[in-house]
Amino acid sequence: MKTLKEVSCGETVTVEKLWGEGPVKRRIMDMGITKGVSVYVRKVAPLGDPVEVTVRGYELSLRKADAAMIQVSAE
């Protein structure tokens, strides 16, 4: 099992499953990160937080804690 937190810069992955509960999971889904969507990792900050990704044609920054709740697989 690999999470979005572990993906290297420049990689494209597909979302397999979202972990987490209630409002946190809902917020991630509201950002457009849902099962089956492609996510391209654009940048990772020097200390690893936040991670900048492209989802559904727009750029998004995610905290490491949120990225760790997103299970992904390689495309």
Secondary structure as the mmCIF struct_conf table of DSSP 4:
data_model
#
loop_
_struct_conf.conf_type_id
_struct_conf.id
_struct_conf.beg_label_comp_id
_struct_conf.beg_label_asym_id
_struct_conf.beg_label_seq_id
_struct_conf.end_label_comp_id
_struct_conf.end_label_asym_id
_struct_conf.end_label_seq_id
STRN STRN1 LYS A 2 THR A 3
HELX_RH_3T_P HELX_RH_3T_P1 LEU A 4 GLU A 6
HELX_LH_PP_P HELX_LH_PP_P1 VAL A 7 SER A 8
TURN_TY1_P TURN_TY1_P1 CYS A 9 GLY A 10
STRN STRN2 THR A 12 LEU A 18
HELX_RH_AL_P HELX_RH_AL_P1 GLY A 22 ASP A 30
TURN_TY1_P TURN_TY1_P2 MET A 31 GLY A 32
TURN_TY1_P TURN_TY1_P3 LYS A 35 GLY A 36
STRN STRN3 SER A 38 VAL A 44
TURN_TY1_P TURN_TY1_P4 PRO A 46 LEU A 47
BEND BEND1 GLY A 48 GLY A 48
BEND BEND2 PRO A 50 PRO A 50
STRN STRN4 VAL A 51 VAL A 55
TURN_TY1_P TURN_TY1_P5 ARG A 56 GLY A 57
STRN STRN5 TYR A 58 LEU A 62
HELX_RH_AL_P HELX_RH_AL_P2 LYS A 64 ALA A 67
TURN_TY1_P TURN_TY1_P6 ALA A 68 MET A 69
STRN STRN6 ILE A 70 ALA A 74
#
